Amino acid sequence: MENGECSSQAFTETISVHDFSEKLLEQVVHFHVMKLNGGFLLWVGTSPVLSNLAVSMDSRFDSMPLSTLVLGDSSDTTPTSLAQRLTKKTKKQVFVSYNLPVTDSNLSMLVENRIKQEMELHPDQF
């Protein structure tokens, strides 16, 4: 950039969206992925609610990715731990909004397995 002008060769990447759903333990769970430059946002829920948001990213100082809750109840560690595991798997910055009841650990495991399955089927969407 010279004299405040933007370069015409500036790199721009569009945001891509990928949706999928699965019936898990008698309820339909929806997944919404927004692929970003260098990472992705994953929303999981049964209805259009954004009750929490966590972010995770790799750290050069620790083998475990850093993660924090940006929005929501800090006593619910599900979004931060899921974001952390997805960052460890993908080496990308990951935002997670997990909007399901935390009452059933089997549901959380099924949700995470479904996400991993989708990542194997459509790696270009994450």
Secondary structure as GFF3:
##gff-version 3
##sequence-region A 1 126
A	DSSP	beta_strand	16	24	.	.	.	ID=ss1
A	DSSP	beta_strand	27	36	.	.	.	ID=ss2
A	DSSP	beta_strand	39	45	.	.	.	ID=ss3
A	DSSP	beta_strand	53	59	.	.	.	ID=ss4
A	DSSP	beta_strand	62	71	.	.	.	ID=ss5
A	DSSP	alpha_helix	78	90	.	.	.	ID=ss6
A	DSSP	beta_strand	93	99	.	.	.	ID=ss7
A	DSSP	alpha_helix	105	121	.	.	.	ID=ss8
A	DSSP	three_ten_helix	123	125	.	.	.	ID=ss9
###
